Amino acid sequence: MFIIMPTITTFLKIIAKELEPSYGNVYYAKNVKIAYLKQEMNFNISKSLYDFIVESNAEYLNLKKQLEN
């Protein structure tokens, strides 16, 4: 049996469900959340990377608000 490994970018896109594998299956454990930061992003450069990541994660923002109140 031979396994042909895609490039790391392709692999991450498959894991993040942005691409379908050309063959085989990908299985995910229950309650697993996968996120990655793309190499090429379009975002407001006046904000920090931390602010960008936090704002793009609504669940985190809601928890943060609950803790602050």
DRENMI-852597 format. One record per residue: x, y, z of N, C-alpha, C, CB in turn; residue in three letters; chain. Coordinates in Angstrom, 2 decimals. Last residue first. Glycine has a CB too. Layout:
<atom><n_px>X</n_px><n_py>Y</n_py><n_pz>Z</n_pz><ca_px>X</ca_px><ca_py>Y</ca_py><ca_pz>Z</ca_pz><c_px>X</c_px><c_py>Y</c_py><c_pz>Z</c_pz><cb_px>X</cb_px><cb_py>Y</cb_py><cb_pz>Z</cb_pz><residuo>ALA</residuo><cadena>A</cadena></atom>
...
END
This chain:
<atom><n_px>-19.01</n_px><n_py>40.16</n_py><n_pz>32.65</n_pz><ca_px>-20.22</ca_px><ca_py>40.66</ca_py><ca_pz>33.35</ca_pz><c_px>-20.39</c_px><c_py>40.05</c_py><c_pz>34.70</c_pz><cb_px>-21.46</cb_px><cb_py>40.39</cb_py><cb_pz>32.54</cb_pz><residuo>ASN</residuo><cadena>A</cadena></atom>
<atom><n_px>-16.87</n_px><n_py>38.76</n_py><n_pz>31.65</n_pz><ca_px>-16.66</ca_px><ca_py>40.15</ca_py><ca_pz>32.03</ca_pz><c_px>-17.83</c_px><c_py>40.73</c_py><c_pz>32.81</c_pz><cb_px>-16.41</cb_px><cb_py>40.99</cb_py><cb_pz>30.81</cb_pz><residuo>GLU</residuo><cadena>A</cadena></atom>
<atom><n_px>-17.97</n_px><n_py>36.31</n_py><n_pz>30.95</n_pz><ca_px>-17.01</ca_px><ca_py>36.37</ca_py><ca_pz>32.04</ca_pz><c_px>-16.79</c_px><c_py>37.79</c_py><c_pz>32.55</c_pz><cb_px>-15.68</cb_px><cb_py>35.77</cb_py><cb_pz>31.60</cb_pz><residuo>LEU</residuo><cadena>A</cadena></atom>
<atom><n_px>-19.56</n_px><n_py>37.05</n_py><n_pz>28.78</n_pz><ca_px>-20.19</ca_px><ca_py>36.46</ca_py><ca_pz>29.97</ca_pz><c_px>-19.26</c_px><c_py>36.54</c_py><c_pz>31.16</c_pz><cb_px>-20.59</cb_px><cb_py>35.01</cb_py><cb_pz>29.71</cb_pz><residuo>GLN</residuo><cadena>A</cadena></atom>
<atom><n_px>-17.59</n_px><n_py>37.90</n_py><n_pz>26.97</n_pz><ca_px>-18.58</ca_px><ca_py>38.86</ca_py><ca_pz>27.48</ca_pz><c_px>-19.24</c_px><c_py>38.35</c_py><c_pz>28.75</c_pz><cb_px>-19.64</cb_px><cb_py>39.14</cb_py><cb_pz>26.42</cb_pz><residuo>LYS</residuo><cadena>A</cadena></atom>
<atom><n_px>-16.30</n_px><n_py>35.44</n_py><n_pz>26.49</n_pz><ca_px>-15.56</ca_px><ca_py>36.55</ca_py><ca_pz>27.09</ca_pz><c_px>-16.50</c_px><c_py>37.59</c_py><c_pz>27.69</c_pz><cb_px>-14.65</cb_px><cb_py>37.21</cb_py><cb_pz>26.03</cb_pz><residuo>LYS</residuo><cadena>A</cadena></atom>
<atom><n_px>-18.33</n_px><n_py>34.01</n_py><n_pz>25.24</n_pz><ca_px>-17.82</ca_px><ca_py>33.56</ca_py><ca_pz>26.53</ca_pz><c_px>-17.07</c_px><c_py>34.68</c_py><c_pz>27.26</c_pz><cb_px>-16.89</cb_px><cb_py>32.35</cb_py><cb_pz>26.35</cb_pz><residuo>LEU</residuo><cadena>A</cadena></atom>
<atom><n_px>-18.58</n_px><n_py>35.54</n_py><n_pz>22.88</n_pz><ca_px>-19.72</ca_px><ca_py>35.39</ca_py><ca_pz>23.79</ca_pz><c_px>-19.26</c_px><c_py>34.94</c_py><c_pz>25.17</c_pz><cb_px>-20.73</cb_px><cb_py>34.39</cb_py><cb_pz>23.22</cb_pz><residuo>ASN</residuo><cadena>A</cadena></atom>
<atom><n_px>-16.02</n_px><n_py>35.21</n_py><n_pz>21.74</n_pz><ca_px>-16.49</ca_px><ca_py>36.55</ca_py><ca_pz>22.13</ca_pz><c_px>-17.64</c_px><c_py>36.46</c_py><c_pz>23.13</c_pz><cb_px>-16.93</cb_px><cb_py>37.33</cb_py><cb_pz>20.89</cb_pz><residuo>LEU</residuo><cadena>A</cadena></atom>
<atom><n_px>-16.01</n_px><n_py>32.46</n_py><n_pz>21.22</n_pz><ca_px>-15.05</ca_px><ca_py>33.02</ca_py><ca_pz>22.17</ca_pz><c_px>-15.52</c_px><c_py>34.39</c_py><c_pz>22.66</c_pz><cb_px>-13.66</cb_px><cb_py>33.14</cb_py><cb_pz>21.52</cb_pz><residuo>TYR</residuo><cadena>A</cadena></atom>
<atom><n_px>-18.01</n_px><n_py>32.37</n_py><n_pz>19.26</n_pz><ca_px>-18.19</ca_px><ca_py>31.63</ca_py><ca_pz>20.52</ca_pz><c_px>-17.25</c_px><c_py>32.18</c_py><c_pz>21.60</c_pz><cb_px>-17.94</cb_px><cb_py>30.12</cb_py><cb_pz>20.31</cb_pz><residuo>GLU</residuo><cadena>A</cadena></atom>
<atom><n_px>-16.91</n_px><n_py>33.85</n_py><n_pz>17.15</n_pz><ca_px>-18.08</ca_px><ca_py>34.36</ca_py><ca_pz>17.88</ca_pz><c_px>-18.27</c_px><c_py>33.66</c_py><c_pz>19.22</c_pz><cb_px>-19.33</cb_px><cb_py>34.20</cb_py><cb_pz>17.04</cb_pz><residuo>ALA</residuo><cadena>A</cadena></atom>
<atom><n_px>-14.08</n_px><n_py>34.60</n_py><n_pz>15.93</n_pz><ca_px>-14.56</ca_px><ca_py>33.47</ca_py><ca_pz>16.72</ca_pz><c_px>-15.69</c_px><c_py>33.94</c_py><c_pz>17.63</c_pz><cb_px>-13.41</cb_px><cb_py>32.83</cb_py><cb_pz>17.55</cb_pz><residuo>ASN</residuo><cadena>A</cadena></atom>
<atom><n_px>-13.12</n_px><n_py>36.85</n_py><n_pz>14.82</n_pz><ca_px>-13.63</ca_px><ca_py>35.84</ca_py><ca_pz>13.90</ca_pz><c_px>-14.15</c_px><c_py>34.61</c_py><c_pz>14.62</c_pz><cb_px>-12.55</cb_px><cb_py>35.44</cb_py><cb_pz>12.92</cb_pz><residuo>SER</residuo><cadena>A</cadena></atom>
<atom><n_px>-12.14</n_px><n_py>38.30</n_py><n_pz>16.94</n_pz><ca_px>-13.37</ca_px><ca_py>38.77</ca_py><ca_pz>16.29</ca_pz><c_px>-13.95</c_px><c_py>37.73</c_py><c_pz>15.34</c_pz><cb_px>-13.09</cb_px><cb_py>40.06</cb_py><cb_pz>15.54</cb_pz><residuo>GLU</residuo><cadena>A</cadena></atom>
<atom><n_px>-9.77</n_px><n_py>36.84</n_py><n_pz>17.48</n_pz><ca_px>-10.85</ca_px><ca_py>36.90</ca_py><ca_pz>18.46</ca_pz><c_px>-12.17</c_px><c_py>37.30</c_py><c_pz>17.80</c_pz><cb_px>-10.50</cb_px><cb_py>37.88</cb_py><cb_pz>19.59</cb_pz><residuo>VAL</residuo><cadena>A</cadena></atom>
<atom><n_px>-8.27</n_px><n_py>37.33</n_py><n_pz>15.16</n_pz><ca_px>-8.65</ca_px><ca_py>35.97</ca_py><ca_pz>15.51</ca_pz><c_px>-9.82</c_px><c_py>35.97</c_py><c_pz>16.48</c_pz><cb_px>-7.46</cb_px><cb_py>35.22</cb_py><cb_pz>16.11</cb_pz><residuo>ILE</residuo><cadena>A</cadena></atom>
<atom><n_px>-7.99</n_px><n_py>40.16</n_py><n_pz>15.27</n_pz><ca_px>-8.59</ca_px><ca_py>39.51</ca_py><ca_pz>14.11</ca_pz><c_px>-9.09</c_px><c_py>38.11</c_py><c_pz>14.45</c_pz><cb_px>-7.58</cb_px><cb_py>39.43</cb_py><cb_pz>12.97</cb_pz><residuo>PHE</residuo><cadena>A</cadena></atom>
<atom><n_px>-6.64</n_px><n_py>40.49</n_py><n_pz>17.72</n_pz><ca_px>-7.98</ca_px><ca_py>41.06</ca_py><ca_pz>17.53</ca_pz><c_px>-8.71</c_px><c_py>40.39</c_py><c_pz>16.36</c_pz><cb_px>-7.90</cb_px><cb_py>42.57</cb_py><cb_pz>17.30</cb_pz><residuo>ASP</residuo><cadena>A</cadena></atom>
<atom><n_px>-4.18</n_px><n_py>39.19</n_py><n_pz>17.06</n_pz><ca_px>-5.04</ca_px><ca_py>38.70</ca_py><ca_pz>18.16</ca_pz><c_px>-6.47</c_px><c_py>39.20</c_py><c_pz>17.98</c_pz><cb_px>-4.47</cb_px><cb_py>39.16</cb_py><cb_pz>19.53</cb_pz><residuo>TYR</residuo><cadena>A</cadena></atom>
<atom><n_px>-3.19</n_px><n_py>40.88</n_py><n_pz>15.11</n_pz><ca_px>-3.55</ca_px><ca_py>39.51</ca_py><ca_pz>14.74</ca_pz><c_px>-4.47</c_px><c_py>38.91</c_py><c_pz>15.80</c_pz><cb_px>-2.28</cb_px><cb_py>38.65</cb_py><cb_pz>14.57</cb_pz><residuo>LEU</residuo><cadena>A</cadena></atom>
<atom><n_px>-4.62</n_px><n_py>44.18</n_py><n_pz>15.43</n_pz><ca_px>-3.61</ca_px><ca_py>43.17</ca_py><ca_pz>15.70</ca_pz><c_px>-4.11</c_px><c_py>41.80</c_py><c_pz>15.25</c_pz><cb_px>-3.26</cb_px><cb_py>43.15</cb_py><cb_pz>17.21</cb_pz><residuo>SER</residuo><cadena>A</cadena></atom>
<atom><n_px>-5.59</n_px><n_py>46.47</n_py><n_pz>12.83</n_pz><ca_px>-5.89</ca_px><ca_py>45.63</ca_py><ca_pz>13.99</ca_pz><c_px>-4.76</c_px><c_py>44.63</c_py><c_pz>14.19</c_pz><cb_px>-7.25</cb_px><cb_py>44.90</cb_py><cb_pz>13.82</cb_pz><residuo>LYS</residuo><cadena>A</cadena></atom>
<atom><n_px>-4.82</n_px><n_py>47.59</n_py><n_pz>10.52</n_pz><ca_px>-4.74</ca_px><ca_py>48.46</ca_py><ca_pz>11.70</ca_pz><c_px>-5.06</c_px><c_py>47.68</c_py><c_pz>12.97</c_pz><cb_px>-5.69</cb_px><cb_py>49.64</cb_py><cb_pz>11.55</cb_pz><residuo>SER</residuo><cadena>A</cadena></atom>
<atom><n_px>-5.27</n_px><n_py>45.87</n_py><n_pz>8.46</n_pz><ca_px>-3.94</ca_px><ca_py>45.86</ca_py><ca_pz>9.04</ca_pz><c_px>-3.80</c_px><c_py>46.79</c_py><c_pz>10.25</c_pz><cb_px>-2.92</cb_px><cb_py>46.25</cb_py><cb_pz>8.00</cb_pz><residuo>ILE</residuo><cadena>A</cadena></atom>
<atom><n_px>-7.98</n_px><n_py>43.87</n_py><n_pz>8.03</n_pz><ca_px>-7.64</ca_px><ca_py>45.25</ca_py><ca_pz>8.37</ca_pz><c_px>-6.28</c_px><c_py>45.27</c_py><c_pz>9.08</c_pz><cb_px>-8.74</cb_px><cb_py>45.89</cb_py><cb_pz>9.25</cb_pz><residuo>ASN</residuo><cadena>A</cadena></atom>
<atom><n_px>-7.23</n_px><n_py>41.25</n_py><n_pz>5.70</n_pz><ca_px>-7.83</ca_px><ca_py>41.79</ca_py><ca_pz>6.90</ca_pz><c_px>-7.28</c_px><c_py>43.18</c_py><c_pz>7.17</c_pz><cb_px>-7.59</cb_px><cb_py>40.86</cb_py><cb_pz>8.10</cb_pz><residuo>PHE</residuo><cadena>A</cadena></atom>
<atom><n_px>-6.83</n_px><n_py>38.58</n_py><n_pz>3.89</n_pz><ca_px>-7.22</ca_px><ca_py>39.96</ca_py><ca_pz>3.68</ca_pz><c_px>-7.91</c_px><c_py>40.44</c_py><c_pz>4.94</c_pz><cb_px>-8.15</cb_px><cb_py>40.11</cb_py><cb_pz>2.43</cb_pz><residuo>ASN</residuo><cadena>A</cadena></atom>
<atom><n_px>-4.09</n_px><n_py>36.31</n_py><n_pz>3.81</n_pz><ca_px>-5.34</ca_px><ca_py>36.78</ca_py><ca_pz>4.40</ca_pz><c_px>-5.58</c_px><c_py>38.23</c_py><c_pz>3.99</c_pz><cb_px>-5.30</cb_px><cb_py>36.65</cb_py><cb_pz>5.94</cb_pz><residuo>MET</residuo><cadena>A</cadena></atom>
<atom><n_px>-2.33</n_px><n_py>33.60</n_py><n_pz>3.19</n_pz><ca_px>-2.70</ca_px><ca_py>34.84</ca_py><ca_pz>2.52</ca_pz><c_px>-4.07</c_px><c_py>35.27</c_py><c_pz>3.02</c_pz><cb_px>-2.69</cb_px><cb_py>34.68</cb_py><cb_pz>0.98</cb_pz><residuo>GLU</residuo><cadena>A</cadena></atom>
<atom><n_px>-2.22</n_px><n_py>31.45</n_py><n_pz>4.93</n_pz><ca_px>-1.00</ca_px><ca_py>32.22</ca_py><ca_pz>4.66</ca_pz><c_px>-1.32</c_px><c_py>33.57</c_py><c_pz>4.04</c_pz><cb_px>-0.08</cb_px><cb_py>31.44</cb_py><cb_pz>3.75</cb_pz><residuo>GLN</residuo><cadena>A</cadena></atom>
<atom><n_px>-4.82</n_px><n_py>31.14</n_py><n_pz>7.38</n_pz><ca_px>-4.31</ca_px><ca_py>31.02</ca_py><ca_pz>6.02</ca_pz><c_px>-3.06</c_px><c_py>31.87</c_py><c_pz>5.84</c_pz><cb_px>-5.38</cb_px><cb_py>31.41</cb_py><cb_pz>4.99</cb_pz><residuo>LYS</residuo><cadena>A</cadena></atom>
<atom><n_px>-4.94</n_px><n_py>29.55</n_py><n_pz>10.35</n_pz><ca_px>-4.78</ca_px><ca_py>30.88</ca_py><ca_pz>9.78</ca_pz><c_px>-4.13</c_px><c_py>30.72</c_py><c_pz>8.41</c_pz><cb_px>-3.92</cb_px><cb_py>31.81</cb_py><cb_pz>10.72</cb_pz><residuo>LEU</residuo><cadena>A</cadena></atom>
<atom><n_px>-7.44</n_px><n_py>27.21</n_py><n_pz>11.33</n_pz><ca_px>-6.07</ca_px><ca_py>27.54</ca_py><ca_pz>10.95</ca_pz><c_px>-6.07</c_px><c_py>28.92</c_py><c_pz>10.31</c_pz><cb_px>-5.48</cb_px><cb_py>26.48</cb_py><cb_pz>9.98</cb_pz><residuo>TYR</residuo><cadena>A</cadena></atom>
<atom><n_px>-9.27</n_px><n_py>24.92</n_py><n_pz>13.30</n_pz><ca_px>-9.12</ca_px><ca_py>26.26</ca_py><ca_pz>12.74</ca_pz><c_px>-7.65</c_px><c_py>26.44</c_py><c_pz>12.35</c_pz><cb_px>-9.57</cb_px><cb_py>27.37</cb_py><cb_pz>13.76</cb_pz><residuo>ALA</residuo><cadena>A</cadena></atom>
<atom><n_px>-11.66</n_px><n_py>22.65</n_py><n_pz>14.37</n_pz><ca_px>-10.39</ca_px><ca_py>22.83</ca_py><ca_pz>13.67</ca_pz><c_px>-10.37</c_px><c_py>24.23</c_py><c_pz>13.07</c_pz><cb_px>-10.19</cb_px><cb_py>21.74</cb_py><cb_pz>12.57</cb_pz><residuo>ILE</residuo><cadena>A</cadena></atom>
<atom><n_px>-13.02</n_px><n_py>21.02</n_py><n_pz>17.08</n_pz><ca_px>-13.07</ca_px><ca_py>22.22</ca_py><ca_pz>16.25</ca_pz><c_px>-11.69</c_px><c_py>22.43</c_py><c_pz>15.65</c_pz><cb_px>-13.53</cb_px><cb_py>23.48</cb_py><cb_pz>17.08</cb_pz><residuo>LYS</residuo><cadena>A</cadena></atom>
<atom><n_px>-14.79</n_px><n_py>18.19</n_py><n_pz>18.02</n_pz><ca_px>-13.49</ca_px><ca_py>18.73</ca_py><ca_pz>17.66</ca_pz><c_px>-13.71</c_px><c_py>19.94</c_py><c_pz>16.77</c_pz><cb_px>-12.61</cb_px><cb_py>17.65</cb_py><cb_pz>16.94</cb_pz><residuo>VAL</residuo><cadena>A</cadena></atom>
<atom><n_px>-17.05</n_px><n_py>16.70</n_py><n_pz>18.74</n_pz><ca_px>-16.76</ca_px><ca_py>17.96</ca_py><ca_pz>19.44</ca_pz><c_px>-15.37</c_px><c_py>18.52</c_py><c_pz>19.17</c_pz><cb_px>-16.93</cb_px><cb_py>17.76</cb_py><cb_pz>20.91</cb_pz><residuo>ASN</residuo><cadena>A</cadena></atom>
<atom><n_px>-15.76</n_px><n_py>13.52</n_py><n_pz>17.75</n_pz><ca_px>-16.87</ca_px><ca_py>14.37</ca_py><ca_pz>18.17</ca_pz><c_px>-16.35</c_px><c_py>15.59</c_py><c_pz>18.91</c_pz><cb_px>-17.85</cb_px><cb_py>13.58</cb_py><cb_pz>19.07</cb_pz><residuo>LYS</residuo><cadena>A</cadena></atom>
<atom><n_px>-13.21</n_px><n_py>13.34</n_py><n_pz>15.21</n_pz><ca_px>-13.73</ca_px><ca_py>13.00</ca_py><ca_pz>16.53</ca_pz><c_px>-14.87</c_px><c_py>13.95</c_py><c_pz>16.88</c_pz><cb_px>-12.61</cb_px><cb_py>13.06</cb_py><cb_pz>17.61</cb_pz><residuo>ALA</residuo><cadena>A</cadena></atom>
<atom><n_px>-13.52</n_px><n_py>12.61</n_py><n_pz>11.79</n_pz><ca_px>-13.31</ca_px><ca_py>13.62</ca_py><ca_pz>12.82</ca_pz><c_px>-13.90</c_px><c_py>13.12</c_py><c_pz>14.13</c_pz><cb_px>-13.95</cb_px><cb_py>14.98</cb_py><cb_pz>12.40</cb_pz><residuo>TYR</residuo><cadena>A</cadena></atom>
<atom><n_px>-12.00</n_px><n_py>11.14</n_py><n_pz>8.98</n_pz><ca_px>-12.90</ca_px><ca_py>10.99</ca_py><ca_pz>10.13</ca_pz><c_px>-12.51</c_px><c_py>11.99</c_py><c_pz>11.20</c_pz><cb_px>-12.86</cb_px><cb_py>9.54</cb_py><cb_pz>10.69</cb_pz><residuo>TYR</residuo><cadena>A</cadena></atom>
<atom><n_px>-11.96</n_px><n_py>11.02</n_py><n_pz>5.56</n_pz><ca_px>-11.41</ca_px><ca_py>11.73</ca_py><ca_pz>6.72</ca_pz><c_px>-12.43</c_px><c_py>11.61</c_py><c_pz>7.83</c_pz><cb_px>-11.09</cb_px><cb_py>13.24</cb_py><cb_pz>6.40</cb_pz><residuo>VAL</residuo><cadena>A</cadena></atom>
<atom><n_px>-11.24</n_px><n_py>8.59</n_py><n_pz>3.02</n_pz><ca_px>-12.15</ca_px><ca_py>9.28</ca_py><ca_pz>3.94</ca_pz><c_px>-11.37</c_px><c_py>9.99</c_py><c_pz>5.03</c_pz><cb_px>-13.14</cb_px><cb_py>8.30</cb_py><cb_pz>4.56</cb_pz><residuo>ASN</residuo><cadena>A</cadena></atom>
<atom><n_px>-10.37</n_px><n_py>8.22</n_py><n_pz>-0.50</n_pz><ca_px>-10.31</ca_px><ca_py>7.91</ca_py><ca_pz>0.92</ca_pz><c_px>-11.29</c_px><c_py>8.74</c_py><c_pz>1.72</c_pz><cb_px>-8.91</cb_px><cb_py>8.12</cb_py><cb_pz>1.44</cb_pz><residuo>GLY</residuo><cadena>A</cadena></atom>
<atom><n_px>-9.47</n_px><n_py>10.82</n_py><n_pz>-2.81</n_pz><ca_px>-9.85</ca_px><ca_py>9.44</ca_py><ca_pz>-2.51</ca_pz><c_px>-9.71</c_px><c_py>9.22</c_py><c_pz>-1.00</c_pz><cb_px>-8.96</cb_px><cb_py>8.43</cb_py><cb_pz>-3.31</cb_pz><residuo>TYR</residuo><cadena>A</cadena></atom>
<atom><n_px>-9.29</n_px><n_py>13.52</n_py><n_pz>-2.74</n_pz><ca_px>-9.55</ca_px><ca_py>12.91</ca_py><ca_pz>-4.04</ca_pz><c_px>-9.88</c_px><c_py>11.42</c_py><c_pz>-3.89</c_pz><cb_px>-8.34</cb_px><cb_py>13.09</cb_py><cb_pz>-4.96</cb_pz><residuo>SER</residuo><cadena>A</cadena></atom>
<atom><n_px>-11.04</n_px><n_py>15.21</n_py><n_pz>-0.11</n_pz><ca_px>-9.92</ca_px><ca_py>14.38</ca_py><ca_pz>-0.57</ca_pz><c_px>-10.27</c_px><c_py>13.72</c_py><c_pz>-1.90</c_pz><cb_px>-9.57</cb_px><cb_py>13.31</cb_py><cb_pz>0.49</cb_pz><residuo>PRO</residuo><cadena>A</cadena></atom>
<atom><n_px>-12.28</n_px><n_py>18.50</n_py><n_pz>-0.57</n_pz><ca_px>-12.59</ca_px><ca_py>17.08</ca_py><ca_pz>-0.40</ca_pz><c_px>-11.36</c_px><c_py>16.27</c_py><c_pz>-0.83</c_pz><cb_px>-13.87</cb_px><cb_py>16.66</cb_py><cb_pz>-1.23</cb_pz><residuo>GLU</residuo><cadena>A</cadena></atom>
<atom><n_px>-11.56</n_px><n_py>21.48</n_py><n_pz>1.26</n_pz><ca_px>-11.37</ca_px><ca_py>20.64</ca_py><ca_pz>0.09</ca_pz><c_px>-11.81</c_px><c_py>19.22</c_py><c_pz>0.44</c_pz><cb_px>-9.90</cb_px><cb_py>20.66</cb_py><cb_pz>-0.40</cb_pz><residuo>LEU</residuo><cadena>A</cadena></atom>
<atom><n_px>-12.25</n_px><n_py>22.49</n_py><n_pz>3.67</n_pz><ca_px>-12.31</ca_px><ca_py>23.42</ca_py><ca_pz>2.53</ca_pz><c_px>-12.14</c_px><c_py>22.68</c_py><c_pz>1.22</c_pz><cb_px>-11.24</cb_px><cb_py>24.50</cb_py><cb_pz>2.67</cb_pz><residuo>GLU</residuo><cadena>A</cadena></atom>
<atom><n_px>-11.97</n_px><n_py>21.08</n_py><n_pz>6.03</n_pz><ca_px>-13.16</ca_px><ca_py>20.86</ca_py><ca_pz>5.21</ca_pz><c_px>-13.35</c_px><c_py>21.90</c_py><c_pz>4.11</c_pz><cb_px>-14.38</cb_px><cb_py>20.85</cb_py><cb_pz>6.10</cb_pz><residuo>LYS</residuo><cadena>A</cadena></atom>
<atom><n_px>-9.59</n_px><n_py>21.07</n_py><n_pz>7.30</n_pz><ca_px>-10.49</ca_px><ca_py>22.18</ca_py><ca_pz>7.62</ca_pz><c_px>-11.79</c_px><c_py>22.13</c_py><c_pz>6.82</c_pz><cb_px>-9.80</cb_px><cb_py>23.50</cb_py><cb_pz>7.37</cb_pz><residuo>ALA</residuo><cadena>A</cadena></atom>
<atom><n_px>-8.37</n_px><n_py>18.90</n_py><n_pz>6.04</n_pz><ca_px>-8.71</ca_px><ca_py>18.78</ca_py><ca_pz>7.47</ca_pz><c_px>-9.72</c_px><c_py>19.86</c_py><c_pz>7.86</c_pz><cb_px>-7.43</cb_px><cb_py>18.91</cb_py><cb_pz>8.35</cb_pz><residuo>ILE</residuo><cadena>A</cadena></atom>
<atom><n_px>-7.99</n_px><n_py>20.08</n_py><n_pz>3.52</n_pz><ca_px>-8.83</ca_px><ca_py>18.89</ca_py><ca_pz>3.66</ca_pz><c_px>-9.28</c_px><c_py>18.74</c_py><c_pz>5.10</c_pz><cb_px>-8.07</cb_px><cb_py>17.62</cb_py><cb_pz>3.20</cb_pz><residuo>ILE</residuo><cadena>A</cadena></atom>
<atom><n_px>-6.26</n_px><n_py>22.16</n_py><n_pz>4.18</n_pz><ca_px>-7.56</ca_px><ca_py>22.47</ca_py><ca_pz>3.59</ca_pz><c_px>-8.51</c_px><c_py>21.29</c_py><c_pz>3.67</c_pz><cb_px>-7.38</cb_px><cb_py>22.91</cb_py><cb_pz>2.14</cb_pz><residuo>LYS</residuo><cadena>A</cadena></atom>
<atom><n_px>-4.04</n_px><n_py>20.68</n_py><n_pz>5.08</n_pz><ca_px>-4.78</ca_px><ca_py>21.53</ca_py><ca_pz>6.02</ca_pz><c_px>-6.16</c_px><c_py>21.90</c_py><c_pz>5.48</c_pz><cb_px>-3.98</cb_px><cb_py>22.81</cb_py><cb_pz>6.32</cb_pz><residuo>LEU</residuo><cadena>A</cadena></atom>
<atom><n_px>-3.30</n_px><n_py>19.45</n_py><n_pz>2.63</n_pz><ca_px>-3.66</ca_px><ca_py>18.64</ca_py><ca_pz>3.79</ca_pz><c_px>-4.49</c_px><c_py>19.46</c_py><c_pz>4.78</c_pz><cb_px>-2.39</cb_px><cb_py>18.10</cb_py><cb_pz>4.47</cb_pz><residuo>PHE</residuo><cadena>A</cadena></atom>
<atom><n_px>-2.58</n_px><n_py>21.68</n_py><n_pz>1.13</n_pz><ca_px>-3.71</ca_px><ca_py>20.85</ca_py><ca_pz>0.70</ca_pz><c_px>-4.21</c_px><c_py>20.01</c_py><c_pz>1.86</c_pz><cb_px>-3.31</cb_px><cb_py>19.94</cb_py><cb_pz>-0.48</cb_pz><residuo>THR</residuo><cadena>A</cadena></atom>
<atom><n_px>-0.37</n_px><n_py>22.49</n_py><n_pz>2.66</n_pz><ca_px>-1.51</ca_px><ca_py>23.39</ca_py><ca_pz>2.45</ca_pz><c_px>-2.75</c_px><c_py>22.61</c_py><c_pz>2.05</c_pz><cb_px>-1.17</cb_px><cb_py>24.45</cb_py><cb_pz>1.38</cb_pz><residuo>THR</residuo><cadena>A</cadena></atom>
<atom><n_px>1.36</n_px><n_py>20.32</n_py><n_pz>2.44</n_pz><ca_px>0.80</ca_px><ca_py>20.65</ca_py><ca_pz>3.77</ca_pz><c_px>-0.39</c_px><c_py>21.59</c_py><c_pz>3.63</c_pz><cb_px>1.88</cb_px><cb_py>21.31</cb_py><cb_pz>4.66</cb_pz><residuo>ILE</residuo><cadena>A</cadena></atom>
<atom><n_px>0.57</n_px><n_py>18.25</n_py><n_pz>-0.39</n_pz><ca_px>1.32</ca_px><ca_py>19.34</ca_py><ca_pz>0.25</ca_pz><c_px>0.66</c_px><c_py>19.68</c_py><c_pz>1.57</c_pz><cb_px>1.38</cb_px><cb_py>20.59</cb_py><cb_pz>-0.68</cb_pz><residuo>THR</residuo><cadena>A</cadena></atom>
<atom><n_px>-0.26</n_px><n_py>14.78</n_py><n_pz>0.26</n_pz><ca_px>-0.40</ca_px><ca_py>16.07</ca_py><ca_pz>-0.44</ca_pz><c_px>0.50</c_px><c_py>17.11</c_py><c_pz>0.22</c_pz><cb_px>-1.88</cb_px><cb_py>16.55</cb_py><cb_pz>-0.43</cb_pz><residuo>PRO</residuo><cadena>A</cadena></atom>
<atom><n_px>1.27</n_px><n_py>11.66</n_py><n_pz>0.01</n_pz><ca_px>0.97</ca_px><ca_py>12.78</ca_py><ca_pz>0.90</ca_pz><c_px>0.84</c_px><c_py>14.07</c_py><c_pz>0.10</c_pz><cb_px>2.05</cb_px><cb_py>12.93</cb_py><cb_pz>1.99</cb_pz><residuo>MET</residuo><cadena>A</cadena></atom>
<atom><n_px>0.22</n_px><n_py>8.61</n_py><n_pz>-0.79</n_pz><ca_px>0.76</ca_px><ca_py>9.81</ca_py><ca_pz>-1.42</ca_pz><c_px>0.32</c_px><c_py>10.99</c_py><c_pz>-0.58</c_pz><cb_px>0.29</cb_px><cb_py>9.95</cb_py><cb_pz>-2.92</cb_pz><residuo>ILE</residuo><cadena>A</cadena></atom>
<atom><n_px>1.00</n_px><n_py>5.46</n_py><n_pz>0.22</n_pz><ca_px>0.27</ca_px><ca_py>6.66</ca_py><ca_pz>0.62</ca_pz><c_px>0.97</c_px><c_py>7.85</c_py><c_pz>-0.01</c_pz><cb_px>0.20</cb_px><cb_py>6.81</cb_py><cb_pz>2.19</cb_pz><residuo>ILE</residuo><cadena>A</cadena></atom>
<atom><n_px>0.59</n_px><n_py>2.15</n_py><n_pz>-0.88</n_pz><ca_px>1.34</ca_px><ca_py>3.41</ca_py><ca_pz>-0.96</ca_pz><c_px>0.44</c_px><c_py>4.56</c_py><c_pz>-0.53</c_pz><cb_px>1.88</cb_px><cb_py>3.64</cb_py><cb_pz>-2.40</cb_pz><residuo>PHE</residuo><cadena>A</cadena></atom>
<atom><n_px>0.84</n_px><n_py>-1.18</n_py><n_pz>0.00</n_pz><ca_px>0.00</ca_px><ca_py>0.00</ca_py><ca_pz>0.00</ca_pz><c_px>0.89</c_px><c_py>1.24</c_py><c_pz>0.00</c_pz><cb_px>-0.96</cb_px><cb_py>0.00</cb_py><cb_pz>1.22</cb_pz><residuo>MET</residuo><cadena>A</cadena></atom>
END
